Amino acid sequence: MKAKVGPIEAEIKEEDYAAIQKVSKVGIFQMISDQFGYWRQLNLIRIAKKFKEKCEKRDINPRQVSPKFLAQFIEAASFDDEEDIQEVWADILAKESQEPGSVSLRTISSLKALSKDEANTFHSLYSNALQFNGGNLAIYNDRRGDKNSISDVIKLVDCGLLVSESTDIVMDMTIPSKSKSVAFLSPMKKYVAIIQNEEEQEQKCTIPVFSLTQAGQDILRATFTEDKEANNLSIAEKIKETNKILTVKLFKIQNYDEKTGQINYSDKNILEK
C-alpha cells in the first residue's frame, strides 16, 4: 500500500503497518496530524518496519500499549532519522508491547535527546553490564581511578542514562562467615557469579560500578541481545582480583524463578577453565 506523506507517497507493506497497528486502539497514522510533516511520518514508517522485524525475530506477539505511552512515543520517535537510533526506538516499542508498563515514560525523554554517537558509546559499555540479585542493572567500572578516560561517561550522565560520572561508586555486600552469596547475574540471566566466604569472620565484597538510571536500565534491557560468556568471565575475574580473601566462581544458570529469585545453576565453575 502507499501511505500519503505530505506532498509525496511512501510505500509501506501491509504487514509492516499491521505490526505496529497491534499496539493501538485507533489507526496509527490517524494520530499524526498534517502538521507533523511528511519527514516525521517517513521516520515512523521506517521504525514500524524495524519493529515488525524485531517482533518476528524474537517471537513477540505485540499487545496494546497505553495511549499515553504511544502518544509520547510517536511524538518523540518521529523526529529521529538516524537509523541507529531508529533501531533503539523499535527495540523500546517491542519491549513495551511485549510487557506493557515495562518502559518508563522518562525513557522516551532520554532517548529523544540521544545522539547516534552517544547511543554507540552506551552500547560500548554492554560488555561490562551486570545485574544484581534485586534486579537492578549496572555497568562494572573497570576504569576506577582513571579520571582521564571518563569523558564519554560524563556525556551519558548528561543524557540521563547514568546516575553519576563518579568512579567511586561501589556495591558493597557483607558475606557472613562460612557462607556464599550471589555477586551478580548476567543481564539475560544466563550466568551467575557466586562469592564464598571461607573465613571465620564476615567479609566485605566490593564491586565498583557505574549506576544506571531507570532510562538507562530500560534501554539496556530492550536492546541487550546476547549474554557472552567471555564478558561475564572477565567481570568475574576482576571481582576475584579485587576481593582476594573471597572465593569467586562463575556458573551457567539452568533455571531462574522470576517470582522467588531462586537460581539453579550447573556444577561446573567456568573460572576454572
Buried (B, 14 or more C-beta within 10 A) or exposed (E): EEBEBBEEEBEBEEEBBEBBBBBBEEEBBEBBEEEBBBEBBBBBBBBBBBBBBBBEEEEBEBEEBEEEBBEBBBBBBBEBEBEBBBBBBBBBBBBBBBEBEBBBEEBBEBBBEBEEEBBEBBBEBBBBBBBBBEEBBBBBBEBBEEEEEBEBBEBBBEBBBBBEBBBEBBBEBEBEEEEBBBBBBBBBBBBBBBBBBEEEEEBEBEBBBBBBBBBBBBBBBBBBEEBEBEBBBBBBBBBBEBBEEBBBBBBBBEEBEEEEEEBEBEEEBBBEE
